[in-house]
Amino acid sequence: MSLFSQSIAEKLKLAANKELAQRYARRQEHAREVQDRRGRTVTVVKVQRSNRSNGLLDD
């Protein structure tokens, strides 16, 4: 592998790591710590709830 392609590969690897670090930081902004029933601390990152349905009124 030539020096040129090696430097490109290193730059791509650094860019990917930087993107992952940014994603992780964004995720941690929304994270919160709660305690479960046993009293252990759990980090909740994101909770999405769908609309609740009883199944009878849906079309």
LUMZA-179406 format. One line per field, with one value per atom (N, C-alpha, C): residue number from 1; residue in one letter; atom name; x, y, z. Coordinates in steps of 0.2 Angstrom, whole numbers. Atoms other than C-alpha are relative to their C-alpha. Layout:
<pts>
num = [NUM,...]
residu = [A,...]
atome = [CA,...]
px = [X,...]
py = [Y,...]
pz = [Z,...]
</pts>
This chain:
<pts>
num = [1,1,1,2,2,2,3,3,3,4,4,4,5,5,5,6,6,6,7,7,7,8,8,8,9,9,9,10,10,10,11,11,11,12,12,12,13,13,13,14,14,14,15,15,15,16,16,16,17,17,17,18,18,18,19,19,19,20,20,20,21,21,21,22,22,22,23,23,23,24,24,24,25,25,25,26,26,26,27,27,27,28,28,28,29,29,29,30,30,30,31,31,31,32,32,32,33,33,33,34,34,34,35,35,35,36,36,36,37,37,37,38,38,38,39,39,39,40,40,40,41,41,41,42,42,42,43,43,43,44,44,44,45,45,45,46,46,46,47,47,47,48,48,48,49,49,49,50,50,50,51,51,51,52,52,52,53,53,53,54,54,54,55,55,55,56,56,56,57,57,57,58,58,58,59,59,59]
residu = [M,M,M,S,S,S,L,L,L,F,F,F,S,S,S,Q,Q,Q,S,S,S,I,I,I,A,A,A,E,E,E,K,K,K,L,L,L,K,K,K,L,L,L,A,A,A,A,A,A,N,N,N,K,K,K,E,E,E,L,L,L,A,A,A,Q,Q,Q,R,R,R,Y,Y,Y,A,A,A,R,R,R,R,R,R,Q,Q,Q,E,E,E,H,H,H,A,A,A,R,R,R,E,E,E,V,V,V,Q,Q,Q,D,D,D,R,R,R,R,R,R,G,G,G,R,R,R,T,T,T,V,V,V,T,T,T,V,V,V,V,V,V,K,K,K,V,V,V,Q,Q,Q,R,R,R,S,S,S,N,N,N,R,R,R,S,S,S,N,N,N,G,G,G,L,L,L,L,L,L,D,D,D,D,D,D]
atome = [N,CA,C,N,CA,C,N,CA,C,N,CA,C,N,CA,C,N,CA,C,N,CA,C,N,CA,C,N,CA,C,N,CA,C,N,CA,C,N,CA,C,N,CA,C,N,CA,C,N,CA,C,N,CA,C,N,CA,C,N,CA,C,N,CA,C,N,CA,C,N,CA,C,N,CA,C,N,CA,C,N,CA,C,N,CA,C,N,CA,C,N,CA,C,N,CA,C,N,CA,C,N,CA,C,N,CA,C,N,CA,C,N,CA,C,N,CA,C,N,CA,C,N,CA,C,N,CA,C,N,CA,C,N,CA,C,N,CA,C,N,CA,C,N,CA,C,N,CA,C,N,CA,C,N,CA,C,N,CA,C,N,CA,C,N,CA,C,N,CA,C,N,CA,C,N,CA,C,N,CA,C,N,CA,C,N,CA,C,N,CA,C,N,CA,C,N,CA,C,N,CA,C,N,CA,C]
px = [4,0,4,-4,7,-1,0,10,-7,6,-4,-7,6,-18,0,0,-12,-2,2,-14,-8,8,-32,-3,3,-36,0,0,-30,-5,5,-40,-7,7,-56,-1,1,-53,-1,1,-51,-7,7,-67,-5,5,-77,0,-1,-70,-3,3,-75,-7,7,-92,-3,3,-95,1,0,-89,-5,5,-101,-7,6,-115,-1,0,-111,-1,1,-110,-7,7,-127,-5,4,-134,0,-1,-127,-4,3,-135,-7,7,-152,-1,1,-148,-1,1,-154,0,-1,-151,-7,6,-166,2,-1,-167,-6,5,-176,-3,3,-186,4,-4,-172,5,-4,-163,6,-6,-150,-1,0,-145,0,0,-149,0,0,-145,-5,5,-160,2,-3,-154,-6,5,-170,-6,6,-188,-5,5,-200,-6,6,-218,-4,5,-230,-7,7,-248,-3,3,-257,-7,6,-272,-3,4,-285,-1,1,-286,-7,7,-305,-2,2,-306,4,-5,-292,-4,3,-297,3]
py = [-6,0,6,-6,17,4,-5,31,4,-4,41,-4,3,28,-2,1,24,6,-6,42,1,-1,42,-5,5,26,3,-2,34,6,-6,50,-3,2,40,-4,3,30,5,-6,46,3,-3,53,-4,5,37,0,0,38,6,-6,56,0,0,53,-4,4,39,3,-4,50,5,-6,64,-4,4,51,-2,3,44,6,-6,62,3,-3,67,-5,4,51,1,-1,54,7,-6,72,-2,1,64,-6,5,50,3,-2,50,-6,6,39,-1,2,30,-6,6,17,-5,5,1,-3,2,-9,-3,3,-17,5,-6,0,1,-1,-2,6,-6,13,-2,2,11,6,-5,23,-1,1,26,5,-4,33,3,-3,35,-4,4,29,3,-2,30,-5,4,24,2,-1,21,2,-1,26,-6,6,14,-1,2,5,-6,6,-7,-5,4,-15,0,1,-13,6,-6,5,1,-1,3,-2,2,3,-6]
pz = [0,0,0,1,-5,6,-6,8,-1,1,0,2,-1,1,8,-7,19,4,-3,24,-1,1,17,4,-4,26,7,-7,42,1,-1,39,0,-1,36,6,-7,52,5,-5,62,-1,1,54,3,-2,58,8,-7,76,3,-3,78,-1,1,71,6,-6,84,6,-6,98,0,0,93,1,-1,92,7,-7,109,5,-4,116,0,1,109,4,-3,116,8,-7,133,3,-2,133,2,-1,133,6,-5,146,7,-7,163,4,-4,178,4,-4,186,5,-4,200,-2,1,196,6,-6,208,5,-5,216,3,-2,219,-3,4,206,-4,4,196,-7,7,178,-5,4,164,-6,5,152,-5,5,135,-3,4,125,1,0,127,-5,5,113,1,-1,117,-6,5,103,3,-3,105,2,-3,116,-3,3,109,3,-3,116,-6,5,99,-3,3,97,-4,3,91,-6,6,77,-6,7,59,-3]
</pts>
